[in-house]
Amino acid sequence: MFTSTQWVRAVICCACLSSGLTLRADPALFTPQERAALGAEIRKLLLDEPDLVARALAPPSPYQAAVDDDMARLERLGPRLFDPAQDGFGPVTAQRRIALFTDEDCTDCDQALADLRAMAAVHDLRVTLFSLSDPDAAALAADLELSDMPAYVLPQMMLQGHIPPVVLDRYLTR
């Protein structure tokens, strides 16, 4: 990933190359005519491509396709994950929702369940529970590509492995 300074240098280099200017290590060594030509090339480039700087400062994430897939999956499965009729605890009308997937004989899962019960006691939080011993819950976890238990599913993200309550609290209050 380039820094903004590196992007600016790359733009200057491209502008110099496209105008036939000789590149030098120090732009202060350009003659006044070369500096004027460089300025004109950079101005033209920025006018022709006004979003060039924005793209340079915020290049697309190489993970964007995977994020988009996960978000589509959460959108599609959200009604099942956060259905108030599902087994769980906390007010069914809670604004914050989380689905917890657990497995048998998993001490981290037991800790996650205890952590969420404590959080639901002080937050407006509804927790729906899914045990991998239930074939439907196991199929749902597979559809979500969850493999490490416990797994926490929020409307906008999925987390795997035990997450400390202070971190969960930050995710829930975003």
TORTIMI-40633 format. One record per residue (C-alpha): y, z, x; residue in three letters. Coordinates in pm, whole numbers, padded with zeros to 5 digits, always signed. Layout:
TORTIMI-40633
YZXALA;...
***
This chain:
TORTIMI-40633
+00000+00000+00000MET;+00342-00093+00132PHE;+00637+00144+00140THR;+00964+00022-00009SER;+01101-00033+00343THR;+00799-00245+00432GLN;+00849-00452+00117TRP;+01213-00511+00201VAL;+01115-00617+00552ARG;+00852-00852+00405ALA;+01113-01006+00175VAL;+01349-01053+00469ILE;+01074-01213+00675CYS;+00984-01449+00390CYS;+01348-01538+00340ALA;+01388-01607+00711CYS;+01078-01821+00725LEU;+01175-02019+00418SER;+01521-02088+00560SER;+01394-02177+00909GLY;+01572-01885+01077LEU;+01425-01746+01395THR;+01296-01392+01346LEU;+01428-01130+01582ARG;+01331-00766+01614ALA;+01682-00646+01530ASP;+01872-00805+01237PRO;+02196-00700+01409ALA;+02120-00967+01668LEU;+02159-01241+01406PHE;+02463-01459+01444THR;+02715-01441+01160PRO;+02587-01777+01033GLN;+02224-01656+01040GLU;+02317-01335+00858ARG;+02502-01538+00594ALA;+02204-01773+00556ALA;+01965-01478+00532LEU;+02185-01310+00272GLY;+02198-01630+00070ALA;+01818-01666+00083GLU;+01761-01305-00020ILE;+02016-01338-00302ARG;+01846-01658-00425LYS;+01502-01497-00407LEU;+01615-01189-00603LEU;+01790-01406-00864LEU;+01482-01628-00898ASP;+01248-01329-00920GLU;+01445-01034-01062PRO;+01135-00816-01099ASP;+01035-00860-00732LEU;+01175-00525-00623VAL;+01021-00340-00920ALA;+00681-00496-00844ARG;+00718-00406-00478ALA;+00802-00044-00554LEU;+00526-00003-00814ALA;+00234-00234-00733PRO;-00047-00243-00990PRO;-00324+00008-00947SER;-00654-00132-00824PRO;-00815+00099-01081TYR;-00620-00027-01382GLN;-00915-00221-01531ALA;-01137+00090-01515ALA;-00861+00303-01668VAL;-00814+00050-01948ASP;-01191+00049-02015ASP;-01198+00430-02029ASP;-00898+00441-02262MET;-01058+00185-02496ALA;-01379+00389-02495ARG;-01187+00708-02579LEU;-01002+00530-02858GLU;-01326+00397-03004ARG;-01521+00724-02976LEU;-01233+00962-03051GLY;-01321+01009-03418PRO;-01670+01130-03322ARG;-01553+01338-03029LEU;-01282+01527-03211PHE;-01418+01534-03566ASP;-01333+01881-03707PRO;-01671+01879-03885ALA;-01848+01881-03546GLN;-01982+02208-03410ASP;-01710+02389-03218GLY;-01444+02655-03229PHE;-01070+02690-03263GLY;-00856+02587-03560PRO;-00964+02254-03711VAL;-00594+02168-03748THR;-00513+02238-03381ALA;-00281+01995-03206GLN;-00475+02010-02878ARG;-00832+01887-02876ARG;-01110+01880-02622ILE;-01479+01792-02638ALA;-01711+01982-02407LEU;-02044+01834-02299PHE;-02296+02081-02158THR;-02653+02080-02036ASP;-02927+02343-02049GLU;-02966+02583-01757ASP;-02621+02496-01626CYS;-02424+02800-01507THR;-02106+02591-01468ASP;-02148+02484-01831CYS;-02170+02848-01940ASP;-01853+02924-01743GLN;-01674+02623-01894ALA;-01767+02739-02242LEU;-01639+03092-02170ALA;-01316+02951-02020ASP;-01251+02732-02326LEU;-01323+03018-02568ARG;-01060+03227-02388ALA;-00814+02937-02393MET;-00871+02869-02763ALA;-00788+03233-02834ALA;-00435+03190-02696VAL;-00365+02817-02747HIS;-00358+02588-03045ASP;-00688+02436-02927LEU;-00992+02293-03104ARG;-01306+02255-02892VAL;-01595+02042-03013THR;-01930+02109-02850LEU;-02197+01861-02745PHE;-02523+01966-02582SER;-02723+01706-02394LEU;-03037+01858-02548SER;-02927+01677-02868ASP;-03025+01307-02841PRO;-02708+01197-03027ASP;-02486+01397-02788ALA;-02680+01259-02490ALA;-02626+00904-02618ALA;-02255+00976-02666LEU;-02232+01114-02309ALA;-02408+00802-02181ALA;-02165+00580-02374ASP;-01879+00771-02209LEU;-02054+00736-01871GLU;-02056+01112-01822LEU;-02308+01227-01563SER;-02183+01558-01417ASP;-02191+01858-01646MET;-01993+02021-01776PRO;-01781+01729-01887ALA;-01451+01767-02066TYR;-01316+01488-02283VAL;-00955+01494-02397LEU;-00791+01224-02610PRO;-00641+01065-02296GLN;-00883+01153-02014MET;-01232+01254-01910MET;-01311+01520-01650LEU;-01651+01597-01500GLN;-01771+01912-01330GLY;-01634+02261-01384HIS;-01253+02260-01406ILE;-01065+02589-01351PRO;-00876+02710-01660PRO;-00537+02682-01487VAL;-00601+02309-01430VAL;-00728+02255-01785LEU;-00418+02430-01915ASP;-00199+02181-01728ARG;-00393+01885-01871TYR;-00377+02027-02223LEU;-00002+02091-02211THR;+00099+01748-02079ARG;
***
